[in-house]
Amino acid sequence: MTTKKETLNFRVPAEFKRRLVEEANKQRRSLTNYLETTLMEVWEKQETDSAKPDEKRRPRKVSK
């Protein structure tokens, strides 16, 4: 396990923080752990999605 040596501070609206804390509590996580795990999941999903071949869409027919 890596040790944490960096600090990140940023300002958010009160409602945004309230919701973050609420979601972290639902999962019984600290706010920091909730943010870390959620972002890691998002990044992993983005990497997985970008590795998939693009789905080709058929053009829609335009009715006249």
C-alpha angles and dihedrals in degrees: 000000000000122000119238114240104157131081125208122193126180139155123244135173114273092245091054092052091045090055093046091052091046092052092045090052092050088057093040092239134131115255090250093050091047092052093046096049094042093051092045090053091050092049093048090050091049091050091049092047093048090052091057117092114253113264110236114227124210113236114256117248113243113217117220 
